[in-house]
């Protein structure tokens, strides 16, 4: 992602998923393997839209042929109620993995080659 496309999540259009979330520095870099992103920070609990935008960015940052585990904040409930529709709208392969002991939820998104 070029520097001119890197923005703070608070300062962009909610439809623009190409942003850097300062709550998770891992979103600032591409991942050439499977990985997990922690979307359980207080900023994610406070703002479901921010959580969804960060989740979509995590998918964009994942290399084709790999997956990203989206670990979402438990305050928003099961991701099928808000995240699945966003992933389906982008025709992304995803599956619910588990509920964490801390109350969060794990959704795995497979990035096609």
Helices and strands as residue ranges (DSSP letters): G 3-5, G 9-11, G 25-28, E 35-39, H 42-46, H 48-60, E 67-72, G 74-76, G 79-81, H 84-89, E 93-99, E 105-110
